[in-house]
Amino acid sequence: MKSKLPHIGTTIFTVMSKMANEYQAINLSQGFPNFPVDERLISLLKETADENTHQYAPMAGHPMLMQEIASLTFKNYGRAINQETELLVTAGATQAIFTAIQALVHAGDEVIILDPAYDCYAPAVDLCSATPIHISLEADFTTDWNKVENACNKHTRMLIVNNPHNPSGRIYQEKDLQAIEQILAKYPSIVLISDEVYEYITFEQKHISANTRKAIIDRTIITSSFGKTFHITGWKMGYLIAPEHLMVEIKKVHQYVVFCVNSVAQVTLAKYLREKDVNTLGAFYQEKRDTFRTLIKSSRFELLPSEGSYFQTVNYSSISTENDVLFCERLIKEYGVAAIPLSVFYKDKTDNHIIRFCFAKDNQTLIQAAEKLCKI
């Protein structure tokens, strides 16, 4: 049988988590929290499970949750969305991104992806018989927007950005959003996907959402994740905001991918959003970031900026010259800590001797991991 994705194998996240289990290593690789979910959320889940919420929800989303998402978007970004025509509840942000790409990208189109990039973008483009155009970020993980603009042409259908950025933990400045606006103004056929799943996890600087950019809002698809925001990655709950003329096409695909999303989870999250202040999340994770950075400050790893998300990148050049995949494998086998090599996020496998740790862990886990890392 001929494969539609012949170059795709098992994801690095699965590989490293499997190795971590095999060698009983502390898993700072895959991006999931290991601390308990809010007890109030669990209480609401139990309450909702006893209610009559077990049948299909409406295709676009449960009205209760859609109303709360609209309120959340207005409260945090000042954007009033039409929940009937501009909002879609999805089975996680990955499904949202996949669905948007399938709906809007055609054979022969080009889609610009900024490397290092989360690994779900390019395969979705490949499945459209379109071409992913990979542009590497600068050494400090900032974007040279002149390179992006120079890559645009009449075939460019989509630009995908990730802010706050995984894996680097960097966030966009005002000048970055202005640059995107200028590119879209010059190329009116380009649609923007703004992957903002870590939108509420920023630290010293506040996240600038594409929701706030009136100049490009009619050509922008924004994806968000309840899994990241509320530490419930296994629920696979997210949503997508897009202008009506794009959402019409996205919904056509969505209805044949999942049709609708878990009804119990939707109602539970609607109730929870009425009580929860998402703006406390940054301070919660900043404390974990600062704790982890302090714990490994005396190690031989060079700490790189972490402005958002729950990831800390480090350079290990003073420790080893081996490639980052081999180094991460040895880190598990010999030192008992699992990390993610950054080269896997690049099309050309760029290796700058940088790896990524996830600090969304309880403090005891971070302390134990740091003790091992400081012995290297």
VENJO-V602959 format. One record per residue. N is the residue number from 1. RES is the residue in one small letter. PHI is phi as a letter, one per 40 degrees, with the letter a starting at -180 (NA if undefined). PSI is psi in degrees with one decimal (none if undefined). OMEGA is omega in whole degrees, 0 to 359 (NA if undefined). Layout:
((N/RES/PHI/PSI/OMEGA) (N/RES/PHI/PSI/OMEGA))
This chain:
((1/m/NA/136.2/179) (2/k/c/125.7/182) (3/s/c/141.6/174) (4/k/c/-17.6/178) (5/l/b/67.6/187) (6/p/c/-23.3/183) (7/h/c/0.6/184) (8/i/c/128.6/175) (9/g/b/-154.3/177) (10/t/c/136.3/183) (11/t/c/153.2/180) (12/i/c/-29.7/181) (13/f/c/-42.6/178) (14/t/c/-42.9/181) (15/v/c/-48.6/184) (16/m/c/-37.2/178) (17/s/c/-37.5/177) (18/k/c/-44.1/178) (19/m/c/-38.6/178) (20/a/d/-41.4/178) (21/n/c/-42.2/182) (22/e/c/-39.0/184) (23/y/b/9.0/179) (24/q/f/42.2/180) (25/a/c/157.0/175) (26/i/c/124.4/188) (27/n/c/97.0/172) (28/l/b/22.8/183) (29/s/c/-74.1/184) (30/q/c/139.3/187) (31/g/c/76.0/174) (32/f/a/142.1/179) (33/p/c/151.6/176) (34/n/b/9.9/179) (35/f/c/163.7/186) (36/p/c/150.3/172) (37/v/c/152.1/178) (38/d/d/127.7/181) (39/e/d/-32.9/179) (40/r/c/-39.2/178) (41/l/c/-41.8/179) (42/i/c/-39.6/178) (43/s/c/-42.0/179) (44/l/c/-34.3/178) (45/l/c/-44.5/179) (46/k/c/-41.7/179) (47/e/c/-44.6/182) (48/t/c/-34.4/180) (49/a/c/-23.9/179) (50/d/c/-4.8/181) (51/e/c/174.0/182) (52/n/c/70.5/184) (53/t/b/30.9/190) (54/h/b/4.5/180) (55/q/b/178.5/182) (56/y/d/133.9/168) (57/a/c/163.8/174) (58/p/d/149.8/186) (59/m/d/-43.9/185) (60/a/c/-18.6/181) (61/g/i/156.8/178) (62/h/c/133.8/183) (63/p/d/-37.0/179) (64/m/c/-46.8/182) (65/l/c/-39.8/180) (66/m/c/-37.8/177) (67/q/c/-41.6/180) (68/e/c/-36.2/177) (69/i/c/-40.9/178) (70/a/c/-41.7/178) (71/s/c/-41.4/179) (72/l/c/-43.6/181) (73/t/c/-40.8/179) (74/f/c/-42.1/182) (75/k/c/-41.6/187) (76/n/c/-27.7/185) (77/y/b/-4.4/180) (78/g/g/16.6/181) (79/r/b/122.4/176) (80/a/c/110.8/181) (81/i/b/150.0/173) (82/n/c/107.8/186) (83/q/c/-19.4/179) (84/e/c/-32.2/188) (85/t/b/-11.8/187) (86/e/b/9.0/186) (87/l/b/139.4/178) (88/l/a/124.4/175) (89/v/c/132.7/187) (90/t/b/164.2/177) (91/a/c/67.1/182) (92/g/g/163.6/182) (93/a/c/-29.8/179) (94/t/c/-42.6/177) (95/q/c/-36.8/178) (96/a/c/-46.5/181) (97/i/c/-46.8/179) (98/f/d/-45.5/183) (99/t/c/-42.6/180) (100/a/c/-42.1/180) (101/i/c/-44.5/180) (102/q/c/-34.1/184) (103/a/c/-31.3/192) (104/l/b/-16.0/183) (105/v/b/133.7/183) (106/h/b/164.1/177) (107/a/d/133.1/181) (108/g/g/-13.6/176) (109/d/c/163.8/173) (110/e/b/142.3/180) (111/v/b/123.6/181) (112/i/c/127.1/180) (113/i/b/132.3/182) (114/l/c/114.7/181) (115/d/c/142.4/5) (116/p/c/134.5/185) (117/a/b/148.1/175) (118/y/d/141.9/195) (119/d/c/3.4/179) (120/c/c/-13.4/186) (121/y/c/-59.5/188) (122/a/c/-43.0/180) (123/p/d/-35.8/178) (124/a/c/-36.3/177) (125/v/c/-44.4/179) (126/d/d/-39.5/182) (127/l/c/-13.6/175) (128/c/c/1.4/188) (129/s/f/33.2/175) (130/a/b/177.3/186) (131/t/b/118.2/172) (132/p/c/129.7/176) (133/i/b/108.3/185) (134/h/c/127.7/176) (135/i/b/124.2/182) (136/s/c/140.1/172) (137/l/c/167.9/178) (138/e/c/173.7/183) (139/a/d/-30.2/180) (140/d/c/12.3/178) (141/f/g/19.6/168) (142/t/c/168.1/185) (143/t/b/131.2/170) (144/d/c/99.2/186) (145/w/c/-18.2/174) (146/n/c/-38.3/177) (147/k/c/-39.9/180) (148/v/c/-47.5/181) (149/e/c/-39.7/180) (150/n/c/-22.9/179) (151/a/c/-12.7/182) (152/c/c/145.0/177) (153/n/a/-171.1/184) (154/k/c/-16.2/179) (155/h/c/-10.4/184) (156/t/c/119.0/181) (157/r/b/-29.6/189) (158/m/a/146.5/171) (159/l/b/126.8/179) (160/i/b/124.4/176) (161/v/b/155.8/183) (162/n/b/113.3/186) (163/n/a/117.7/355) (164/p/d/152.6/193) (165/h/c/131.7/170) (166/n/b/120.9/23) (167/p/b/-3.0/193) (168/s/c/-26.3/184) (169/g/g/9.0/177) (170/r/c/158.1/177) (171/i/b/155.6/181) (172/y/c/146.4/172) (173/q/c/173.2/178) (174/e/d/-40.9/182) (175/k/c/-30.1/178) (176/d/c/-44.4/179) (177/l/c/-37.5/178) (178/q/c/-40.0/180) (179/a/c/-41.1/178) (180/i/c/-42.8/179) (181/e/c/-41.2/180) (182/q/c/-40.2/179) (183/i/c/-44.7/181) (184/l/c/-30.3/177) (185/a/c/-36.0/181) (186/k/c/-29.9/182) (187/y/b/85.9/188) (188/p/c/-10.1/180) (189/s/c/-5.6/182) (190/i/c/134.4/174) (191/v/b/140.7/180) (192/l/b/130.2/164) (193/i/b/120.5/178) (194/s/b/104.3/181) (195/d/c/106.6/187) (196/e/b/39.7/186) (197/v/c/-22.0/178) (198/y/b/25.4/188) (199/e/d/-31.7/182) (200/y/c/5.3/180) (201/i/b/74.0/174) (202/t/b/161.5/193) (203/f/b/-104.6/185) (204/e/c/-33.1/180) (205/q/b/141.6/181) (206/k/c/142.6/177) (207/h/c/134.9/174) (208/i/b/109.0/184) (209/s/c/147.2/172) (210/a/c/-17.5/175) (211/n/d/-22.9/184) (212/t/c/-1.4/188) (213/r/b/93.8/185) (214/k/c/-27.7/184) (215/a/c/-25.0/185) (216/i/b/4.8/188) (217/i/c/-27.9/181) (218/d/c/2.1/178) (219/r/b/19.5/186) (220/t/b/135.5/174) (221/i/b/124.9/183) (222/i/b/128.0/179) (223/t/b/140.7/181) (224/s/b/163.0/186) (225/s/b/118.4/171) (226/f/c/-28.9/179) (227/g/d/-44.5/179) (228/k/c/-44.1/186) (229/t/c/-40.4/185) (230/f/b/18.0/177) (231/h/f/37.2/182) (232/i/b/58.2/186) (233/t/c/-31.0/181) (234/g/c/-14.8/177) (235/w/c/-23.5/182) (236/k/f/62.2/181) (237/m/b/125.2/177) (238/g/a/-172.4/176) (239/y/a/166.0/186) (240/l/b/133.7/176) (241/i/b/130.0/181) (242/a/a/155.0/176) (243/p/c/155.4/188) (244/e/d/-40.6/185) (245/h/c/-25.0/174) (246/l/c/-36.9/183) (247/m/c/-32.8/178) (248/v/d/-44.6/181) (249/e/c/-37.4/180) (250/i/c/-41.3/180) (251/k/c/-31.2/178) (252/k/d/-39.9/179) (253/v/c/-44.0/182) (254/h/d/-41.9/184) (255/q/c/-19.4/179) (256/y/b/1.0/174) (257/v/c/-54.0/178) (258/v/b/-12.7/190) (259/f/g/-64.6/177) (260/c/a/173.2/188) (261/v/b/156.0/183) (262/n/d/116.2/186) (263/s/c/-40.6/180) (264/v/c/-44.0/179) (265/a/c/-38.5/181) (266/q/c/-47.6/181) (267/v/c/-39.6/178) (268/t/d/-46.6/181) (269/l/c/-34.4/177) (270/a/c/-44.6/178) (271/k/c/-41.9/183) (272/y/c/-39.3/180) (273/l/c/-26.1/178) (274/r/c/-22.4/185) (275/e/b/-26.1/193) (276/k/c/135.9/174) (277/d/c/105.7/183) (278/v/c/-17.2/184) (279/n/c/-2.7/174) (280/t/c/-9.3/187) (281/l/c/-36.5/181) (282/g/d/-45.8/181) (283/a/c/-37.3/179) (284/f/d/-48.6/182) (285/y/c/-26.4/177) (286/q/c/-37.7/177) (287/e/c/-40.9/179) (288/k/c/-41.2/177) (289/r/d/-48.2/182) (290/d/c/-38.1/177) (291/t/c/-47.7/182) (292/f/c/-43.4/180) (293/r/c/-40.8/179) (294/t/c/-40.9/183) (295/l/c/-33.8/183) (296/i/b/11.0/181) (297/k/c/-33.3/182) (298/s/c/0.8/179) (299/s/c/-179.8/179) (300/r/c/2.7/176) (301/f/c/140.4/175) (302/e/c/119.2/181) (303/l/c/128.8/177) (304/l/b/165.0/183) (305/p/d/140.7/173) (306/s/b/99.4/186) (307/e/b/-17.3/181) (308/g/a/173.4/186) (309/s/g/-172.4/175) (310/y/b/43.9/180) (311/f/b/144.2/176) (312/q/b/118.9/175) (313/t/c/148.0/179) (314/v/b/151.7/175) (315/n/b/131.3/183) (316/y/b/19.7/186) (317/s/d/-30.6/180) (318/s/c/-6.3/181) (319/i/b/-42.4/187) (320/s/a/155.5/174) (321/t/b/0.8/181) (322/e/c/159.2/182) (323/n/c/160.3/191) (324/d/c/-30.9/178) (325/v/c/-46.7/178) (326/l/c/-38.5/179) (327/f/c/-42.3/179) (328/c/c/-36.4/177) (329/e/c/-41.8/180) (330/r/c/-33.0/178) (331/l/c/-38.3/178) (332/i/c/-51.4/187) (333/k/c/-41.4/187) (334/e/c/-26.0/186) (335/y/b/-10.0/172) (336/g/g/28.6/176) (337/v/b/133.4/180) (338/a/b/134.0/177) (339/a/b/178.4/179) (340/i/b/128.5/175) (341/p/c/138.6/184) (342/l/c/-18.7/182) (343/s/c/-26.1/182) (344/v/c/-14.1/179) (345/f/c/-0.7/181) (346/y/b/140.0/175) (347/k/c/-41.5/183) (348/d/c/10.6/177) (349/k/f/35.7/176) (350/t/d/129.8/182) (351/d/b/104.2/178) (352/n/b/19.4/180) (353/h/g/43.5/179) (354/i/b/136.2/177) (355/i/b/165.3/185) (356/r/b/129.9/173) (357/f/b/144.6/172) (358/c/c/122.7/180) (359/f/b/17.2/175) (360/a/c/60.7/183) (361/k/b/162.2/176) (362/d/c/159.2/187) (363/n/c/-34.2/180) (364/q/c/-39.9/177) (365/t/c/-42.8/180) (366/l/c/-39.5/179) (367/i/c/-46.2/181) (368/q/c/-40.2/179) (369/a/c/-42.6/181) (370/a/c/-37.8/178) (371/e/d/-40.7/180) (372/k/c/-41.5/182) (373/l/c/-33.0/182) (374/c/c/-11.4/178) (375/k/c/-7.9/183) (376/i/c/none/NA))
